[in-house]
Amino acid sequence: MDRYAEGDTPWDIGRADGNLVRMAERGAILPCAVLEAGCGTGADAVWLAEQGFTVSGLDESAAAIRLARERAGRAGVTARFFVWDFLGDPPPVPPQDLVYDRGLFHSYSGHADRRAVARKAAACLGPDGKWLLVCGRKDAPGGAPGVCRCTALEVVAAAEPYFDTLLLEAAFFSTKDGGDSPAWLYLGKKRAS
Ligand SMILES: C[S@@+](CC[C@H](N)C(=O)[O-])C[C@H]1O[C@@H](n2cnc3c(N)ncnc32)[C@H](O)[C@@H]1O
């Protein structure tokens, strides 16, 4: 089922996530070639393009990508969008400086799948490329299990074969209603292979 076609997309806030904005304001990410994995309807991708990033976005949902292209058109920015399975063949982009993920990684509940997402992110990056991840935070061992919530250990265990951890911060997603939705903010630098 395509949740975009169904209109069931509570994560889609229609504006850039505050964590992404803060990372840019802190200078932790600078304009560069960025691939957004699981870009949804493109609010973050379009914001990045407005800040001078060279943006590619992919999502497995054709409905989401159609909306992302429309959003970029309305904003008057250039960004390339692909209907693409991030866990499948390499996307048709050159080596990137940054891969950004808000919500794709955490849609996978098992360690093997999450590690595969991290491996794919690394494969899309050039040397010294970075992976910026915002994913659901599971605060306490024994808390609600399953999809869209990770422990810090789960994030680092998936990332660490491919990335040196630069930052792991307890944060909150920007939400539609301003409510608290705990998140991890992770930034890793691709390891030399
Ligand atoms: C929680 S949503 C977040 C969307 C967007 N980043 C946002 O913040 O609004 C997760 C997104 O990942 C996409 N996704 C999940 N697995 C994917 C895959 N293997 N390849 C491409 N997109 C995927 C979903 O279609 C969905 O748009």
The ligand as an SDF file (V2000), in Angstrom:
LIG
                    3D

 27 29  0  0  0  0  0  0  0  0999 V2000
    8.7210    8.1840    7.4950 C   0  0  0  0  0  0  0  0  0  0  0  0
    8.7150    8.5430    5.7690 S   0  0  0  0  0  0  0  0  0  0  0  0
    9.6990   10.0450    5.7240 C   0  0  0  0  0  0  0  0  0  0  0  0
    9.6040   10.7920    4.4280 C   0  0  0  0  0  0  0  0  0  0  0  0
   10.3770   12.1210    4.3730 C   0  0  0  0  0  0  0  0  0  0  0  0
   11.7810   11.9200    4.5890 N   0  0  0  0  0  0  0  0  0  0  0  0
    9.8230   13.0780    5.3930 C   0  0  0  0  0  0  0  0  0  0  0  0
   10.5120   13.3540    6.3760 O   0  0  0  0  0  0  0  0  0  0  0  0
    8.6970   13.5600    5.1960 O   0  0  0  0  0  0  0  0  0  0  0  0
    9.8560    7.3210    5.1390 C   0  0  0  0  0  0  0  0  0  0  0  0
   10.0280    7.3880    3.6440 C   0  0  0  0  0  0  0  0  0  0  0  0
   10.9620    6.4150    3.2100 O   0  0  0  0  0  0  0  0  0  0  0  0
   10.4880    5.8410    2.0200 C   0  0  0  0  0  0  0  0  0  0  0  0
   11.1400    4.5330    1.8870 N   0  0  0  0  0  0  0  0  0  0  0  0
   11.1190    3.4870    2.7500 C   0  0  0  0  0  0  0  0  0  0  0  0
   11.8850    2.4830    2.2970 N   0  0  0  0  0  0  0  0  0  0  0  0
   12.4070    2.9220    1.1130 C   0  0  0  0  0  0  0  0  0  0  0  0
   13.2760    2.3310    0.1480 C   0  0  0  0  0  0  0  0  0  0  0  0
   13.7720    1.0950    0.3150 N   0  0  0  0  0  0  0  0  0  0  0  0
   13.6160    3.0520   -0.9360 N   0  0  0  0  0  0  0  0  0  0  0  0
   13.1220    4.2960   -1.1170 C   0  0  0  0  0  0  0  0  0  0  0  0
   12.2810    4.9070   -0.2530 N   0  0  0  0  0  0  0  0  0  0  0  0
   11.9360    4.2180    0.8530 C   0  0  0  0  0  0  0  0  0  0  0  0
    8.9870    5.7970    2.1930 C   0  0  0  0  0  0  0  0  0  0  0  0
    8.2870    5.6980    0.9540 O   0  0  0  0  0  0  0  0  0  0  0  0
    8.7270    7.1060    2.8960 C   0  0  0  0  0  0  0  0  0  0  0  0
    8.5240    8.1730    1.9930 O   0  0  0  0  0  0  0  0  0  0  0  0
  1  2  1  0
  2  3  1  0
  2 10  1  0
  3  4  1  0
  4  5  1  0
  5  6  1  0
  5  7  1  0
  7  8  2  0
  7  9  1  0
 10 11  1  0
 11 12  1  0
 11 26  1  0
 12 13  1  0
 13 14  1  0
 13 24  1  0
 14 15  1  0
 14 23  1  0
 15 16  2  0
 16 17  1  0
 17 18  1  0
 17 23  2  0
 18 19  1  0
 18 20  2  0
 20 21  1  0
 21 22  2  0
 22 23  1  0
 24 25  1  0
 24 26  1  0
 26 27  1  0
M  CHG  2   2   1   9  -1
M  END
$$$$
